[in-house]
Amino acid sequence: MRKGMRAVAGLLAALAATTLVTACGEQAPRGPDWCPTVPGHQVDCGVQSRPLVADRPELGTVAVSYALIRRSKLDVPAAGTIAPNPGGPGVPLIAHAAQATQLSAQLLDDHDLLLIDPRGTGLSSPLGCGADEAGYELGTREYQQQTVGRCAEQLGQRAAGYTSAATADDFDAIRARLGIPKLVLYGISYGTYLMPIYAERHPDTVQSIVLSGAYPPEFDLLSRPSAEAVSLALQRICDRSRACDGATAVADLRTVAQRSAAQPLTIAGRNPFQLSESKLATLVFEVASTNVGADPRQPTLLGALPAALHGAANGDDTGFRHWAEQAGAEPTAENIDLFMTVACNDYPNLWNRQSPLPERVQQYRAGLASAGPDGVGAFSAEGFGAGQRDGGDACIQWPAVTSAYPGRPVSALPNVPVLVMSGDLDAITPDANGKRVAAGFPNATFLSVPNTGHVPDLEPSGCVTDLVARFIRTGNTGPTSCVNSIPPIAVTPVSR
């Protein structure tokens, strides 16, 4: 949906394939035996006990683990401490310390890097409801709803402990424990939802904020910006590559979506599934947006989409089936149990949480009807809604253990430098949403990065990472013209 759940799988994999750029030196890791080793840096690790639910001691505690990677120049005070969150919700970070270090390599001579596994993930009391990631990704909407309902039953009142606000407070407790005066918040994907919540709840401890692949807390409940961004991405890649016609690609998408609603295709491969309109929506806006631009020379699902759609729209499903098999085999990285729990606790819905299930269903359908007969983007409102793993009616069986997090901040956000970035081919967290995020801060810069998807940090030229490093050091990106040199992605030519 709007959060981009699988993006970090590609981000971490891409960084793992690079060479770790750190100074060689004596290693002095301290702490638990799981504490990561990072060449050239001292690493201090620990575990912070936190209440599962504030003011409910009978519900127990969670153990929140952290790893503080110290700057290489320990003889001078730290210029800042970077606290990243790579998204999900449900993606651990400590196990990927080497990759996180690479992402921040330009800053680690004089900045520390604080890695925290959010509660319920990795080394922080991982949550387990028994859900299957691939099954949840590709299963029917009914299956997803039942999976959510079973998780809620297992957790009972403990479900209320898994919220973004609780995670933000965990982060601040660790900051205080370590004596760090302020944090540089670096949110990616879902992290762009979490970090503003931290900033709202702990404004005096924020030095600056970077949000990559951002979406606003007060998002459109029908996710129209994401649906519209799919069509816009098709138009852009066709225009830039000249390998296809953008208007035709969008028309083909609408044709195939309508056909998939009436006659789903059975897709074979490693993860067989039924390709309904909703599954098509999942694959084209979420999966096909991820990692775009990481290597412009290599084929991508987005670049292959116009040709696959055109064949299917004209009666030949061969290429389209192959495309769907590839998309269905893409890996995810989050703890799907935590992903469901946080999403169902935090995100607002088209129904009243206090209503019984039959009334919720009626309220949801009334909300879909507000989209009108033309639907959203190239999809019906119902099809696109059911394609959102963390939205639409996925959480309709989740009990009212919490209230949705307020769309508008209840207190002023801090007046600190904020950089918001979006890839202009990203349909998960599109430009339209990134601009809304930036508008919510008193001192924000918005940057649309061409020819990149979710998230723009992946582009290989170094332009984006250079801009981020300059921004964290100075509070200003400086000239951003290097983004104009990021090349278009490869697009499979469409026979006309």
DAHUQUI-V924341 format. One record per backbone hydrogen bond with DSSP energy under -0.5 kcal/mol. NH is the residue of the N-H (numbers start at 1). CO is the residue of the C=O. E is the energy in kcal/mol with one decimal. If there is no record, write none. Layout:
nh=NH co=CO e=E
nh=NH co=CO e=E
//
This chain:
nh=4 co=1 e=-0.5
nh=9 co=6 e=-1.1
nh=10 co=6 e=-1.0
nh=11 co=7 e=-2.1
nh=12 co=8 e=-3.2
nh=13 co=9 e=-1.9
nh=14 co=10 e=-2.8
nh=15 co=11 e=-2.2
nh=16 co=12 e=-2.3
nh=17 co=13 e=-1.2
nh=18 co=15 e=-1.6
nh=22 co=20 e=-1.1
nh=30 co=43 e=-2.8
nh=35 co=32 e=-1.9
nh=38 co=36 e=-0.5
nh=38 co=41 e=-0.5
nh=40 co=25 e=-0.7
nh=41 co=38 e=-2.0
nh=44 co=68 e=-2.5
nh=45 co=30 e=-1.2
nh=46 co=66 e=-1.8
nh=48 co=64 e=-3.1
nh=49 co=47 e=-0.5
nh=50 co=62 e=-2.8
nh=52 co=60 e=-2.4
nh=56 co=53 e=-2.1
nh=59 co=56 e=-2.1
nh=60 co=57 e=-1.7
nh=62 co=50 e=-2.9
nh=64 co=48 e=-3.0
nh=64 co=62 e=-0.6
nh=65 co=63 e=-0.6
nh=66 co=46 e=-2.3
nh=67 co=115 e=-2.6
nh=68 co=44 e=-3.6
nh=69 co=67 e=-0.7
nh=69 co=113 e=-3.1
nh=70 co=42 e=-3.2
nh=70 co=68 e=-0.8
nh=72 co=108 e=-2.4
nh=73 co=109 e=-2.1
nh=74 co=72 e=-1.2
nh=76 co=73 e=-1.2
nh=79 co=110 e=-3.3
nh=80 co=110 e=-0.6
nh=82 co=112 e=-2.8
nh=83 co=184 e=-3.2
nh=84 co=82 e=-0.6
nh=84 co=114 e=-0.5
nh=85 co=186 e=-2.3
nh=88 co=4 e=-0.5
nh=90 co=87 e=-0.6
nh=91 co=87 e=-1.5
nh=92 co=90 e=-0.6
nh=96 co=93 e=-1.8
nh=97 co=94 e=-1.5
nh=100 co=96 e=-2.6
nh=101 co=97 e=-2.3
nh=102 co=98 e=-1.8
nh=103 co=99 e=-2.0
nh=104 co=100 e=-1.2
nh=105 co=102 e=-1.4
nh=107 co=104 e=-2.2
nh=108 co=104 e=-0.8
nh=108 co=105 e=-0.7
nh=110 co=107 e=-1.1
nh=111 co=107 e=-1.6
nh=112 co=80 e=-2.3
nh=113 co=69 e=-2.5
nh=114 co=82 e=-3.0
nh=115 co=67 e=-2.9
nh=115 co=113 e=-0.7
nh=116 co=114 e=-0.5
nh=117 co=65 e=-1.8
nh=118 co=116 e=-0.8
nh=120 co=124 e=-3.0
nh=121 co=118 e=-2.0
nh=124 co=121 e=-3.0
nh=125 co=123 e=-0.6
nh=127 co=120 e=-2.1
nh=133 co=131 e=-0.5
nh=136 co=132 e=-2.8
nh=137 co=133 e=-2.5
nh=138 co=134 e=-2.4
nh=139 co=135 e=-1.8
nh=144 co=140 e=-2.2
nh=145 co=141 e=-2.7
nh=146 co=142 e=-2.4
nh=147 co=143 e=-2.4
nh=148 co=144 e=-2.4
nh=149 co=145 e=-2.4
nh=150 co=146 e=-2.5
nh=151 co=147 e=-2.1
nh=152 co=148 e=-2.2
nh=153 co=149 e=-2.0
nh=154 co=150 e=-2.2
nh=155 co=151 e=-2.2
nh=156 co=152 e=-2.5
nh=158 co=155 e=-1.8
nh=159 co=156 e=-1.5
nh=160 co=157 e=-1.4
nh=161 co=158 e=-2.1
nh=162 co=159 e=-1.6
nh=163 co=161 e=-0.9
nh=167 co=163 e=-1.9
nh=168 co=164 e=-2.7
nh=169 co=165 e=-2.2
nh=170 co=166 e=-2.0
nh=171 co=167 e=-2.3
nh=172 co=168 e=-1.9
nh=173 co=169 e=-2.1
nh=174 co=170 e=-2.1
nh=175 co=171 e=-2.4
nh=176 co=172 e=-2.6
nh=177 co=173 e=-2.2
nh=178 co=174 e=-2.1
nh=179 co=175 e=-0.5
nh=179 co=176 e=-1.0
nh=180 co=175 e=-2.2
nh=181 co=179 e=-0.6
nh=183 co=205 e=-2.7
nh=184 co=81 e=-3.2
nh=185 co=183 e=-0.8
nh=185 co=208 e=-2.3
nh=186 co=83 e=-2.2
nh=187 co=185 e=-0.5
nh=187 co=210 e=-2.8
nh=188 co=85 e=-2.4
nh=189 co=212 e=-2.5
nh=190 co=4 e=-0.5
nh=191 co=188 e=-2.6
nh=192 co=189 e=-2.7
nh=193 co=190 e=-2.1
nh=194 co=190 e=-2.0
nh=195 co=191 e=-2.6
nh=197 co=193 e=-0.9
nh=198 co=194 e=-2.0
nh=199 co=195 e=-2.7
nh=200 co=196 e=-2.4
nh=201 co=197 e=-2.2
nh=202 co=198 e=-2.7
nh=205 co=202 e=-1.7
nh=206 co=203 e=-1.1
nh=207 co=183 e=-3.1
nh=207 co=205 e=-0.5
nh=208 co=183 e=-0.9
nh=209 co=417 e=-2.1
nh=210 co=185 e=-3.0
nh=211 co=419 e=-3.1
nh=212 co=187 e=-2.9
nh=213 co=211 e=-0.5
nh=213 co=421 e=-2.7
nh=214 co=421 e=-0.8
nh=219 co=217 e=-1.0
nh=223 co=220 e=-1.7
nh=227 co=223 e=-2.0
nh=228 co=224 e=-2.9
nh=229 co=225 e=-1.7
nh=230 co=226 e=-1.3
nh=231 co=227 e=-1.0
nh=232 co=228 e=-2.1
nh=233 co=229 e=-2.6
nh=234 co=230 e=-2.0
nh=235 co=231 e=-2.2
nh=236 co=232 e=-2.4
nh=237 co=233 e=-2.6
nh=238 co=234 e=-1.9
nh=239 co=235 e=-2.5
nh=240 co=236 e=-2.4
nh=241 co=237 e=-1.8
nh=242 co=238 e=-2.4
nh=244 co=238 e=-0.6
nh=246 co=244 e=-0.5
nh=249 co=245 e=-2.3
nh=250 co=246 e=-2.2
nh=251 co=247 e=-2.2
nh=252 co=248 e=-2.8
nh=253 co=249 e=-2.1
nh=254 co=250 e=-2.1
nh=255 co=251 e=-2.3
nh=256 co=252 e=-2.7
nh=257 co=253 e=-2.5
nh=258 co=254 e=-2.3
nh=259 co=255 e=-2.1
nh=260 co=256 e=-2.5
nh=261 co=257 e=-1.6
nh=262 co=258 e=-1.4
nh=263 co=259 e=-3.5
nh=265 co=275 e=-1.5
nh=267 co=265 e=-0.7
nh=267 co=273 e=-3.1
nh=272 co=269 e=-0.5
nh=273 co=267 e=-1.8
nh=275 co=265 e=-3.6
nh=275 co=273 e=-0.6
nh=276 co=274 e=-1.5
nh=280 co=276 e=-2.3
nh=281 co=277 e=-2.4
nh=282 co=278 e=-2.2
nh=283 co=279 e=-2.4
nh=284 co=280 e=-2.7
nh=285 co=281 e=-2.3
nh=286 co=281 e=-0.5
nh=286 co=282 e=-1.7
nh=287 co=282 e=-1.5
nh=288 co=283 e=-2.5
nh=290 co=286 e=-0.8
nh=290 co=287 e=-0.9
nh=291 co=454 e=-1.8
nh=292 co=289 e=-1.0
nh=294 co=291 e=-2.2
nh=296 co=293 e=-0.5
nh=298 co=295 e=-1.9
nh=304 co=300 e=-1.6
nh=305 co=301 e=-0.7
nh=305 co=302 e=-0.9
nh=306 co=302 e=-0.6
nh=308 co=304 e=-1.8
nh=309 co=305 e=-2.9
nh=310 co=306 e=-2.4
nh=311 co=307 e=-2.2
nh=312 co=308 e=-1.9
nh=313 co=309 e=-2.9
nh=314 co=310 e=-1.0
nh=314 co=311 e=-0.6
nh=315 co=312 e=-1.5
nh=316 co=311 e=-3.1
nh=317 co=315 e=-0.6
nh=321 co=317 e=-3.0
nh=322 co=318 e=-1.9
nh=323 co=319 e=-2.3
nh=324 co=320 e=-2.5
nh=325 co=321 e=-2.4
nh=326 co=322 e=-2.2
nh=327 co=323 e=-2.4
nh=328 co=324 e=-2.6
nh=329 co=325 e=-1.0
nh=329 co=326 e=-0.6
nh=330 co=327 e=-1.2
nh=335 co=90 e=-2.2
nh=336 co=334 e=-1.0
nh=339 co=335 e=-2.6
nh=340 co=336 e=-2.3
nh=341 co=337 e=-2.0
nh=342 co=338 e=-2.9
nh=343 co=339 e=-2.0
nh=344 co=340 e=-2.7
nh=345 co=341 e=-1.8
nh=346 co=342 e=-2.9
nh=347 co=343 e=-1.9
nh=353 co=351 e=-0.5
nh=355 co=352 e=-1.9
nh=359 co=356 e=-0.5
nh=360 co=356 e=-2.2
nh=361 co=357 e=-2.4
nh=362 co=358 e=-1.7
nh=363 co=359 e=-2.7
nh=364 co=360 e=-2.7
nh=365 co=361 e=-2.3
nh=366 co=362 e=-2.0
nh=367 co=363 e=-1.9
nh=368 co=364 e=-2.2
nh=369 co=365 e=-1.9
nh=370 co=366 e=-0.8
nh=370 co=367 e=-0.6
nh=371 co=368 e=-1.9
nh=372 co=369 e=-1.6
nh=375 co=372 e=-1.4
nh=376 co=379 e=-2.0
nh=379 co=376 e=-2.4
nh=384 co=380 e=-2.5
nh=385 co=381 e=-2.3
nh=386 co=382 e=-2.1
nh=387 co=383 e=-0.5
nh=387 co=384 e=-0.8
nh=388 co=385 e=-1.3
nh=389 co=387 e=-0.7
nh=391 co=388 e=-1.0
nh=394 co=391 e=-2.1
nh=396 co=393 e=-1.5
nh=398 co=395 e=-2.1
nh=401 co=399 e=-2.1
nh=405 co=346 e=-2.1
nh=416 co=414 e=-1.7
nh=418 co=443 e=-1.8
nh=419 co=209 e=-2.5
nh=420 co=418 e=-0.5
nh=420 co=445 e=-3.1
nh=421 co=211 e=-2.9
nh=422 co=447 e=-2.0
nh=424 co=449 e=-2.4
nh=425 co=452 e=-2.7
nh=426 co=423 e=-1.7
nh=427 co=425 e=-0.5
nh=433 co=430 e=-0.9
nh=434 co=430 e=-2.1
nh=435 co=431 e=-2.6
nh=436 co=432 e=-1.2
nh=437 co=433 e=-2.1
nh=438 co=434 e=-2.4
nh=439 co=435 e=-2.0
nh=440 co=436 e=-0.7
nh=440 co=437 e=-1.4
nh=441 co=438 e=-1.6
nh=444 co=441 e=-0.5
nh=445 co=418 e=-2.7
nh=447 co=420 e=-2.6
nh=449 co=422 e=-3.4
nh=449 co=447 e=-0.6
nh=450 co=448 e=-0.7
nh=452 co=449 e=-0.9
nh=453 co=292 e=-2.5
nh=454 co=289 e=-2.6
nh=455 co=453 e=-0.7
nh=458 co=455 e=-1.6
nh=459 co=456 e=-1.8
nh=460 co=293 e=-0.7
nh=462 co=459 e=-0.7
nh=466 co=462 e=-2.3
nh=467 co=463 e=-2.2
nh=468 co=464 e=-2.5
nh=469 co=465 e=-2.4
nh=470 co=466 e=-2.5
nh=471 co=467 e=-2.4
nh=472 co=468 e=-2.7
nh=473 co=469 e=-2.0
nh=474 co=470 e=-2.5
nh=475 co=471 e=-3.2
nh=476 co=470 e=-0.6
nh=483 co=480 e=-1.8
nh=484 co=481 e=-1.6
nh=485 co=482 e=-1.7
nh=486 co=483 e=-1.4
nh=490 co=296 e=-1.1
nh=492 co=303 e=-1.8
nh=494 co=243 e=-2.7
nh=495 co=493 e=-0.5
//
